[in-house]
Amino acid sequence: MNAITAAKPEIVTFGETLAVVLSASGEPLEHAESLRLTIAGAESNVAIGLARLETRVRWISRLGDDPFGAKIQKTLRGEGVETVVDWDEAAPTAVMFRQRIAGGDASVYYYRKGSAMSRMSAADVSRNWFDGAACFYFSGITPALSESAREATFEAVRLAKELGLWVCFDPNLRLKLWHGAHARQTLSALAELSDVFLPGIDEARFLLNAPQDTAPEDLIQGVADLGPKLVVMKLGPHGSLALRDGQLIKTPPHPVATVVDAIGAGDAFTAGLLSVLVREPENVEEALQLANLLGAMATQGHGDWQSLPTLRQVDLTKSGATIAR
């Protein structure tokens, strides 16, 4: 495990980042003659988004001791993210292949079974991870990787709360990774332990086993009953909705003329939200406004994290009438 630097982070993120392989020219992978290599992962995307907003952030993970792991660490460090990596010489870094399909959607092929991060265990979780931080952010992907990763996730949450951090949890449901009943049980238990919970509409329906036509206001109340102090729900083109202490806060979207690529918009939203809440915990409305703006800005370029805006770009956009890139 790399040594932790003297600089204190405001936020700690924990999870798996994958090497991502794409067709260099955008054609289907089966016809591609050249490929492009990048990285992606909810927690590292959020970490990059926070760093670009000049929020100090530490990303923690386990990577294979291979070129893919090296690329991931170098990319994050190049973005100003502090990295704490447990290097695994016996297991690989996870890899994901992605291609565009009709309508602009993406088709994804995962190669993450037996990955280095899936071998993370509760014994690997360290108090030093959280030194100086105020917030711990993670997603529901990590506990889906393996039983030991699930145990590590719960131990990290327990330790973060013991040390006085507030816990932010995005369920990031991936049913390809685990059985529905097990996912519902685990995600509900983690939501109960969280201070801030970030489900999407579909994830809220899944957790509550609610009908398709259940209103967002009813969904957010239902997941709030699980125990989190603040629930924030992304509503896409309809903005966002929050519930705290029984009070609903609805924030309108930031309009964009055209969506270039929606991948990464949710992680941009989270980065914007946390960048405000970590310094002004009571300022939920401003946090939602910035989150909506960042989510919109991220749709104006391609990539999981490449189009996440800097603080300067955010300031320029706030001063204008439309999204500025």
Secondary structure, 3 states (H helix, E strand, C coil): CCCCCCCCCCEEEECCCEEEEEECCCCCHHHCCCEEEEEECHHHHHHHHHHHCCCCEEEEEEEECCHHHHHHHHHHHHCCCEEEEEEECCCCCCEEEEEECHHHCEEEEEECCCCCHHHCCHHHCCHHHHCCCCEEEEECHHHHHCHHHHHHHHHHHHHHHHCCCEEEEECCCCCCCCCHHHHHHHHHHHHHHCCEECCEHHHHHHHHCCCCCCCHHHHHHHHHCCCCCEEEEECHHHCEEEEECCEEEEECCCCCCCCCCCCCHHHHHHHHHHHHHCCCCCCHHHHHHHHHHHHHHHCCCCCCCCCCCCHHHHHHHHHCCCCCC
